Amino acid sequence: MEKAYRIKKNGDFQFIYKKGKSVANRQFVVYTKPNKNLEHFRLGISVSKKIGNAVVRTRIKRAIRENFKVHKEDMLPLDIVVIARKPAKDMDTLQIQASLEHVLKIAKAFNKRI
């Protein structure tokens, strides 16, 4: 994911948590907040150490990033923070992708029907 599409600073995460809207399913919590000065989305990913070791956390983060690469053109210009929950550790990449698409549809993060 290119640098312009990332959220890395703790202050940005905290601002999105406070001012953004959240939706969730069993595997993910998604916070969204419109960004008015950019024409594309920005993504922040949070996977807690409670979910598993570094290998498990990295696998989940890669699956999340891959889902956003696939839907790069379909996303609204939002700041998005994805938080993984415990059930995500037992899922494969396709299941993670389906679950994430489900929660993003609820959050209305797509600019057309998917």
C-alpha positions as CSV (number, residue, x, y, z in Angstrom):
1,M,0.0,0.0,0.0
2,E,1.5,3.4,-1.0
3,K,2.4,5.9,1.7
4,A,-0.5,8.3,0.7
5,Y,-3.0,5.5,1.6
6,R,-1.7,4.8,5.1
7,I,-2.6,6.1,8.5
8,K,0.4,5.7,10.8
9,K,0.3,8.5,13.5
10,N,-1.3,7.8,16.8
11,G,-2.9,11.2,16.8
12,D,-4.7,10.4,13.5
13,F,-5.9,7.1,15.0
14,Q,-7.2,8.8,18.1
15,F,-9.0,11.5,16.1
16,I,-10.8,8.9,14.0
17,Y,-11.8,6.9,17.1
18,K,-13.3,10.1,18.7
19,K,-14.9,11.8,15.7
20,G,-15.6,8.8,13.4
21,K,-18.5,6.4,13.1
22,S,-18.0,2.7,14.0
23,V,-19.6,-0.4,12.7
24,A,-18.7,-4.0,13.6
25,N,-19.3,-7.6,13.0
26,R,-17.8,-10.6,14.9
27,Q,-14.4,-10.4,13.3
28,F,-13.8,-6.6,12.7
29,V,-14.6,-3.2,14.0
30,V,-14.4,-0.4,11.3
31,Y,-14.1,3.3,12.1
32,T,-14.8,5.7,9.3
33,K,-14.5,9.4,9.0
34,P,-14.7,11.5,5.8
35,N,-11.5,13.2,4.7
36,K,-12.3,16.3,2.7
37,N,-8.8,17.2,1.5
38,L,-8.0,13.9,-0.2
39,E,-9.6,12.2,-3.2
40,H,-8.8,8.7,-2.0
41,F,-9.2,6.6,1.2
42,R,-6.5,6.2,3.9
43,L,-6.2,3.0,5.9
44,G,-5.1,2.2,9.4
45,I,-4.9,-1.4,10.7
46,S,-4.9,-2.4,14.4
47,V,-4.3,-6.0,15.4
48,S,-3.8,-6.5,19.1
49,K,-1.2,-8.8,20.7
50,K,-4.1,-10.6,22.4
51,I,-5.0,-12.1,19.0
52,G,-1.8,-14.1,18.5
53,N,1.9,-14.0,17.9
54,A,3.6,-11.8,15.2
55,V,3.1,-14.4,12.5
56,V,-0.7,-14.5,13.0
57,R,-1.0,-10.7,13.3
58,T,1.0,-10.1,10.2
59,R,-1.1,-12.7,8.2
60,I,-4.3,-10.9,9.3
61,K,-2.8,-7.5,8.3
62,R,-1.7,-8.7,4.9
63,A,-5.2,-10.1,4.2
64,I,-6.8,-6.8,5.2
65,R,-4.4,-4.8,3.0
66,E,-5.0,-7.2,0.1
67,N,-8.8,-6.6,0.4
68,F,-8.3,-2.9,0.1
69,K,-6.0,-3.3,-2.9
70,V,-8.7,-5.3,-4.7
71,H,-11.3,-2.7,-4.0
72,K,-9.0,0.4,-4.3
73,E,-11.2,1.9,-7.1
74,D,-14.5,1.3,-5.3
75,M,-13.7,3.0,-2.0
76,L,-15.1,6.4,-1.0
77,P,-12.6,9.0,0.2
78,L,-12.7,8.1,3.9
79,D,-10.2,7.6,6.7
80,I,-10.7,4.0,7.7
81,V,-9.4,2.2,10.7
82,V,-9.9,-1.6,10.9
83,I,-9.5,-3.3,14.2
84,A,-9.3,-7.1,14.1
85,R,-11.1,-9.2,16.8
86,K,-10.2,-12.6,18.1
87,P,-12.3,-14.7,15.6
88,A,-10.2,-13.3,12.7
89,K,-7.2,-15.4,13.7
90,D,-9.0,-18.7,12.8
91,M,-10.0,-17.4,9.3
92,D,-8.2,-17.9,6.0
93,T,-7.6,-15.0,3.6
94,L,-10.9,-15.5,1.6
95,Q,-13.0,-15.6,4.8
96,I,-11.3,-12.4,6.1
97,Q,-12.0,-10.7,2.7
98,A,-15.7,-11.7,2.8
99,S,-16.1,-10.6,6.4
100,L,-14.3,-7.3,5.8
101,E,-16.4,-6.6,2.7
102,H,-19.5,-7.3,4.8
103,V,-18.6,-4.8,7.5
104,L,-17.5,-2.2,4.9
105,K,-20.9,-2.4,3.2
106,I,-22.5,-1.8,6.5
107,A,-20.2,1.3,6.9
108,K,-21.2,2.5,3.4
109,A,-17.5,2.8,2.4
110,F,-18.0,1.7,-1.2
111,N,-19.0,4.2,-3.9
112,K,-21.0,1.7,-5.8
113,R,-22.8,-1.6,-5.3
114,I,-20.5,-4.5,-4.6
